[in-house]
Amino acid sequence: MLRHSTAFGVSILKTGIKGIHGATAVAITAGAVLAAGAFTATAQAAPARAATQGTVQAATLTAPSIVAKGGYVMNNGTGKTLYTKAADTRRSTGSTTKIMTARVVLAQKNLNLDSKVTIQKAYSDYIVANNYASSARLIVGDKVTVRQLLYGLMLPSGCDAAYALADKFGTGSTRSARVKSFIAQMNTTAKNLGLKNTHFDSFDGIGHGANYSTPRDLTKLASNAMKYSTFRTIVKTKSTKQKVTTKSGGYRYMEWSNTNNLLGSYSGTIGVKTGSGPEAKYCLVFAATRNGKTVIGTVLASSSASQRATDAKKLMDYGFKK
């Protein structure tokens, strides 16, 4: 007798003689359908698992360990905090102070970057008197432009360049009064920028007991300074050769290299400033841009020049992943 049945949506012809083969066919067909269903379920689950794994990875991104006693990183575009370590603890800042020196100069009304400043003996005497003062090697009697002084300030971290700028842009009838006036401008700017844990008592970071800031405040200061195109241009420069006018009316070339070795060693680095000293240890304010995202931050009181760079690289790697 010929019977016609349907199983799992597949038409099967069975006879009494070949019934066993028909049953086998049904079992195979059912298995195939179930296997197909399982494959579909697996395929659908794969993206879900991948998404879940991505979420887990993002959630478990571990903040790096750094040697520096203080650190801070933020997204420069949004201002979002990406990392903190004692970010609001006040510390000596060394020559990262010079970020504010440059910022005050660049904010001067009717600033002429090509105006010339005659280098005074007091500037070189200051270098000699301070054992830890870094120098741009300015020569007494040379006439150097404000722009060139900014390069001398930020690349070799010249305390003589800082002195020259403070003397130029402070107000008063004596050099001492002008320097005091310039430092007052630095503190007024800090207040106006909302840097509540920052105070300056020097134009270069060689403090007198009351020169301090924090990783958060220095990062915010650097972010603000980076709004000035001249500042951005200078702090991303690895080295420069500047033609200056001598006392006799001739000229000489001054060559300066940037103390920030992240330039050229960390992809995307755009600045900004190193600092060091007996109290400050080793500091670095840093910034880099990758794929349209800029991270900017600070490490204070690291153990060496190489370690502060290592700390900064760790924090930028982390910041780009956040």
Secondary structure, DSSP 8 states (H G I E B T S, - for coil): --EEEEETTEEEEE-STTHHHHHHHHHHHHHHHHHHHHHHHHHHHHHHHHHHHHHHHHHT------SSSEEEEEETTT--EEEEESTT--B--GGGGHHHHHHHHHTSTT--TT-EEE--HHHHHHHHH-TT-------TT-EEEHHHHHHHHHSS--HHHHHHHHHHHS-SSSHHHHHHHHHHHHHHHHHHTT-TT-B-SSSSS--SS--BB-HHHHHHHHHHHTTSHHHHHHHT-SEEEEEEE-TTS-EEEEEEE-S-TTTTTSTTEEEEEEEEETTTEEEEEEEEEETTEEEEEEEEEESSHHHHHHHHHHHHHHHHH-
